[in-house]
């Protein structure tokens, strides 16, 4: 038997030794093992079953076709179902809800034709505005170049030449 003082000081020994009613250490059933391996005694998290509309309708047809005593119970056991499933599915069928349970395409819904057209027109307007801004800048630059060329190429009078030249 191990010394209890060694249990308190050595974590490796404390981890290996289960504790019971006498104050000894016992690992909880829900805790993962020290090595990160899941506890084989624990089942994975249960998942809710999902039944398709076709499956539900098929089971209802099969249940309605049963004529002898005990056939419905045998069919339910074979399928792993309860009578409450049949009751709820009959109500859904009578209310027309099973038609709405048909499989649908997952993901976001596609844009409506109006939204597609709006987006196309928005992009077209943005391109046109960008081209207009570019054209405005080109016109402005052309105006500046024209003014500079006029200043450089314009014939100068004698008074402007004398005023521009420094006197000595």
C-alpha positions in Angstrom: 0.0 0.0 0.0 1.2 3.5 -0.8 2.1 6.0 1.8 -0.5 8.8 2.1 2.2 11.5 2.5 3.6 10.4 -0.8 0.0 10.8 -2.3 -0.2 14.4 -1.2 3.3 15.4 -2.6 3.7 13.4 -5.7 1.2 14.3 -8.5 2.1 11.3 -10.6 1.2 8.9 -7.9 -1.9 10.9 -7.0 -3.1 10.7 -10.6 -2.6 6.9 -10.9 -4.3 5.9 -7.6 -8.1 6.0 -7.5 -9.7 7.2 -4.3 -12.7 5.8 -2.7 -14.8 6.2 0.5 -11.7 6.4 2.8 -10.6 9.8 1.5 -8.7 8.3 -1.4 -8.7 10.0 -4.8 -11.1 8.8 -7.5 -11.3 10.2 -11.0 -14.7 11.5 -12.1 -16.5 9.6 -14.8 -17.0 12.7 -17.0 -13.4 13.9 -16.9 -11.1 13.0 -19.8 -8.1 10.9 -19.0 -4.8 12.6 -18.4 -3.5 11.7 -21.9 -6.5 13.4 -23.6 -8.1 10.1 -24.7 -11.9 10.1 -24.2 -13.3 7.8 -21.6 -14.6 4.7 -23.3 -17.4 4.3 -20.8 -18.9 7.6 -21.8 -21.0 7.8 -24.9 -20.5 10.7 -27.3 -23.0 13.6 -27.0 -26.3 12.3 -28.3 -27.7 13.8 -31.5 -31.3 14.5 -32.3 -32.6 12.3 -35.1 -33.9 14.0 -38.2 -36.4 12.4 -40.4 -37.0 13.4 -44.0 -40.5 14.0 -45.3 -40.2 11.0 -47.6 -39.2 8.8 -44.7 -42.2 10.0 -42.6 -44.6 9.5 -45.5 -43.2 6.0 -46.1 -43.6 5.0 -42.5 -47.2 6.4 -42.4 -48.1 4.4 -45.5 -46.6 1.3 -44.1 -48.4 1.8 -40.8 -51.7 2.2 -42.6 -51.1 -0.9 -44.6 -50.8 -3.0 -41.4 -54.0 -5.1 -40.9 -53.0 -7.7 -38.3 -52.6 -7.1 -34.6 -49.0 -6.3 -33.6 -47.8 -5.4 -37.0 -47.5 -1.7 -36.2 -45.6 -2.4 -33.0 -43.2 -4.7 -34.9 -42.7 -2.1 -37.6 -42.0 0.6 -34.9 -39.5 -1.6 -33.1 -37.8 -2.4 -36.4 -37.5 1.3 -37.3 -36.7 2.4 -33.7 -39.7 4.7 -33.5 -42.5 5.5 -31.0 -46.2 5.7 -31.4 -45.9 9.5 -30.7 -43.9 9.8 -33.9 -46.8 8.3 -35.9 -49.3 10.7 -34.1 -47.2 13.8 -34.8 -46.5 12.8 -38.4 -50.2 12.1 -39.1 -51.0 15.6 -37.8 -48.3 17.1 -39.9 -49.5 15.3 -43.0 -53.1 16.3 -42.4 -52.1 19.9 -41.9 -50.0 19.8 -45.1 -46.8 20.4 -43.2 -44.9 17.5 -44.7 -44.9 19.2 -48.1 -42.9 22.0 -46.5 -40.5 19.6 -45.0 -39.2 18.5 -48.4 -35.4 18.9 -48.6 -34.3 22.4 -49.6 -31.1 23.8 -50.8 -29.0 24.9 -47.9 -27.2 28.3 -47.6 -28.3 31.8 -48.2 -31.2 32.4 -50.5 -30.3 33.7 -54.0 -30.9 37.3 -54.7 -34.1 38.3 -56.3 -34.1 39.5 -59.9 -34.7 43.1 -58.7 -31.7 42.9 -56.3 -29.5 41.5 -59.1 -30.6 44.4 -61.5 -30.0 47.0 -58.7 -26.5 45.7 -58.1 -25.7 45.7 -61.8 -26.9 49.3 -62.2 -25.1 50.4 -59.1 -21.8 49.0 -60.4 -22.5 50.6 -63.8 -23.1 54.0 -62.1 -19.9 53.7 -60.1 -17.9 53.0 -63.2 -19.5 56.0 -65.0 -18.8 58.3 -62.1 -15.1 57.2 -62.0 -14.8 57.8 -65.8 -16.4 61.2 -65.4 -14.0 62.2 -62.6 -11.1 61.0 -64.8 -12.4 63.1 -67.7 -12.7 66.2 -65.5 -9.1 65.8 -64.4 -7.9 65.4 -68.0 -9.8 68.6 -69.0 -8.3 70.5 -66.1 -4.8 69.3 -67.0 -5.4 70.2 -70.6 -6.5 73.7 -69.6 -3.4 74.2 -67.5 -1.1 73.0 -70.3 -2.9 75.3 -72.7 -2.4 78.3 -70.4 1.3 77.5 -70.0 1.8 77.1 -73.8 0.0 80.5 -74.4 2.4 82.1 -71.9 5.4 80.5 -73.5 4.5 81.1 -77.1 2.8 84.4 -77.0 4.7 87.3 -78.7 6.0 89.6 -76.1 6.1 93.4 -76.6 9.2 95.5 -76.1 8.0 96.9 -72.8 7.5 93.4 -71.4 10.9 92.4 -72.6 12.6 95.4 -71.0 10.7 95.0 -67.8 11.6 91.3 -67.6 15.3 91.8 -68.2 17.4 93.0 -65.3 19.2 96.3 -65.8 22.9 96.8 -65.0 
